[in-house]
Amino acid sequence: METCTLCSKKFKSTKALEAHYNSSVHKGIDIPVTKEISQSKSRSWKKQRLSKDQGARSHQRDSTNDTECIQDDFEPDYGPDSGSNNTQESLQDRHVRHRMIKTSVVEFKQSKSKREVKPVGTMNKLEEMMARFAFDVGLSSHFYDSFVDVVSFALEADKDAFSISTATLTKLKSTLKHDAGEHSLLDFQTIDLNLDDIKDFPKGHEKELLIAVGGRLQFVYRDIHDLCQHLFGHPAFLDTMILNPSIYKRNGERCYIDLDSGTQWETLQQKHPDNVILNIMLASDQTTVTGNMRNNAWPLYLKLGNIPAEVRENAAYMASRVLAFFPTIEWQTSKTSPDWFTKAKYSIIHHCLSLVLKPFKSDDGSPVAYKMKDPSGVTRECIPALSCYIADLPEQRLLAAIKSGNTTYSCPRCTSKTCHFHLPYDFAFESNNCYGYHTESEDNSDDDQSTDRDNDDDDPSDDQDSRQVDNNDSGQTFDSDDDFTSGAGRTNRFMKRIYQKGRKFIKANKKTRTRAYETKKSFYVIKNAFWDVPYFSIYRALTVDDLHQLGGVYKHLLTCIEAMLVSNGDTQTLSQITKRAQMIPAFSGLRPFKSGYLFSALKNPTYTELKSHMSILMLCVHDLLPLQAVLCMRHFIDFYHQAVAKEHSDTSLREMENSLLLFNQHSAVFAQWSPSNLAFPKNHALFKYSHDIKRLGRIHGYSTTHSECQHKRDAKRPAQRTNHVRDAFTLQIGEHIMYRDMLYDQYEYKKGSTVHNGPCDNIYEASAQYPARKYVLSSLAKKSSHDGVTFIELEESRPYLKGLFRLTKSYLSLKLFGNKKQKFRDMPSPENLKLKAYQRLKVIDYDDDCDEFREYIHAHPKLHGQTRFDYAELQDGSIIQALLFFKISIRPQKVTKKRKGRTELDATKGDPIIEELCFVRVYENLDIEHASGFQVIKPVIDKNKDILKVISVNEIQRPVHVAPDFSTGLNGVEEKEGVYDHYLVNHDVNAIHWSFGATLAMSIYEGRSSTAKNGGVLLENLIAALAGSKYHWPYV
């Protein structure tokens, strides 16, 4: 009950009390507000949310005139305590307050940064409440700006046509459900898993598992058919939805970019020309959602490959949705998990997957076309196909039901032996199927076959079936001993026959025989959930990954390098590497390693940190490791940049395979320092990159980095809105996601215009016309005012700029009058002998797809406490170091001849010409081979050559990263400010710079080399050279 402080009348609610205060009874009387009422009012205001009308009007605001948003009779209401109904307020004061609000609204519409800043202590009641809410909730500056935008929009609206109907979160959810309309609710279903219903669960351990995991197991999931229809027909993808594959070409050669450019979609489309292939992409990864590491979530994401990668990976489009939440199954006791626990976990997850995939299962195993509406409303007959399943190695083994550890065949995709993971597929150079995968025809023929019976354990033909495999399974045989053909790709039929024989042992209650069989085959006898769904071959859907595989191989190689140096007792070399890493010059995007560069000094490095580490590795170790080790790392870095490129062709893939083969041949030098003799799964997976790129396009389109980022949006943040109780945890997350998705589907998406529906053989040829490069000077020097500074003052304040005026006049004379010799006094001079000095140049360039990228060149004497004079490459390929960027103004001039043959210049009338120039130090290229593969340069010291000169900024092509060749110190000591004889142009800093650099890698014998771009050492030369090497693999 609330009590009026004036008349002592009681009311049931705060709203009734507020209405009583605003009534005519107490109108015009100053109301003493008690502390309790103020707190109650504050709570009621915090519950207000946007209604549907607000959301609809927010999209129309841009198309509405300012005069329509600001009405003459607009009277803002700041709430019950605002005093807007106070009759003692004069008309003049009210008019002034009204004018101030109208002005602030206009400024808000023009720019957020132009809001009026009031003097201290002048906040009104609304601003005080907003400030209290911001500090109570702990809003960041970004979210506070969004909150201010909401309130500002409310001030713009006509209060007669605007009201907040969703005063509570419950009403907001009810409104969202009511207004869903044609959009499906896509609600989550919850099932309590009964372990007795799981066919392949280890019998007799049901109670023990439930006790170990802390209670019952719940599975939360959506209908996969409804979710696919929702994404396929979503209006947000009207202008991006792809219905058919295409062929992309550049310079007449086929390119592999996205899923629609790969061979997998093309092959399926040729088999079903009248249907739309619905390319389903699944991704899952268990993640921690609380800071105390106690609560985990295991989301399963779904997205469509029919949506371009740049759209489906953009969080703003919500193209990747949560399909399910697997139950988190972990052995929570202090003891080590028993042998049966892993199999129990695998069987539970596959049971959950079978529930998810049930709508797409086929009784006879043949593909089924489902009618779905595209974004334009046209009904299409779609055939679902699992394009890829994005997961890390532990989950890939779970999905394929493959045993991990020191087993015989631990690869989830092929049957290569674990002991041969360090080799290119088990000496497979002479085999037609050496890369551990089957051909496209074999891929699809595997799914075309009818689904075998589920209950065929008593079928007398099983013994015969277990000895013979259909010819479509790569021609592999499966005799009575069930021997694998090493290197062959796994298929549904192949693995099902292994499962069927294992089921016989289980049915006969031969536990020892079953365990021995599973160990021999490295396979848990579990029915795979993907076997019964056409075109859902999990072994073909598993893909390579840059985050875990490339990053994992690089970390393994770093541990081998450190182990090699430590075992030799070479502590001086270890400290020397760390010292060099700290002396590397700064560059945009390059991370400093102040706490240590060796892998042991890196604490849980991220993928971004590893890439930055890789970019300077060759600068630090090129002369401190054996040459074979240096070349091994050189070829791995080349392979990395080639693999993660945003576009591939048949030629680039051959170069990538060549780099991989060279890395593999050189890697024998690290074998004795590797615990697994380099026979680990991530090293083995490198040979699958070329195949996956041809099938699915560039690896960025199916990288696990996107799943890691999506965890923040669909797991970690929703988990904050739960009570973290295990039994209801994932269900509460699912409910939060459901309402959030409905809010986006109804209000936030943007409609497109057309649907891309080209024919299957549609060919796109890349354009060869690119926009011109642009240059922008910024960061005006402190000593250079807007009016400019004289050359004399600048040269006196910065000794390294000595000669700037003389070289500037020489540049102007050469530009205006060519090579004609002139005396210094006759050369043209800048206007008023002044210049404007700048410390940064922004270079705006375009790649092959005309996508803009920006790079910066600094010429700063003290940037963040360090001297920063960056290097750049000119149009002619030469390297310079920028010392100063500046602008000068000159008048148009003409030549007049006077007595004694003296040439003079007369200024003509007209606007001055602005010249943007750069004062540089010149370096010369040295055509020598270097173990790092970098270009070698040195400063020009010949007095007959230009040591310093002035050039136009338009001559600059791009910035480059230049670091000293630490092995060539002139004084024999590595010093941070020392002088070195040679410098190296590091093209490993990023993919763009690497594409410009030409690797000049040396051979480990006879000095043989290849100058082919990114090609490294010639293959025939290297094989001949490695034959006599101390460290080499047997196949060489």
Helices and strands as residue ranges (DSSP letters): E 2-3, E 10-11, H 14-22, H 35-46, H 52-60, H 66-69, H 91-110, G 112-114, H 125-137, H 141-156, H 169-178, E 189-192, G 195-197, H 206-213, E 218-221, H 224-232, G 235-237, E 246-250, E 253-256, G 259-261, H 263-271, E 276-284, E 287-288, E 296-297, E 299-304, H 309-312, G 315-317, E 321-325, H 339-357, G 358-360, E 370-373, E 379-390, H 393-400, G 418-420, G 428-430, H 440-448, H 462-465, H 492-507, H 511-521, H 538-541, I 546-550, H 551-567, H 571-583, G 599-601, H 607-615, H 617-621, H 627-643, E 648-649, H 650-666, G 667-673, H 681-685, G 686-688, H 689-696, G 699-702, H 704-711, I 712-716, H 717-719, H 729-743, I 744-748, E 762-765, E 774-780, E 789-790, H 791-797, G 799-801, H 804-817, G 824-826, G 831-833, E 834-846, E 852-863, E 866-869, E 871-874, E 879-890, E 893-897, G 899-901, E 903-907, E 913-926, E 935-939, E 948-952, G 953-955, E 956-964, G 966-968, E 983-986, H 991-996, H 1019-1026
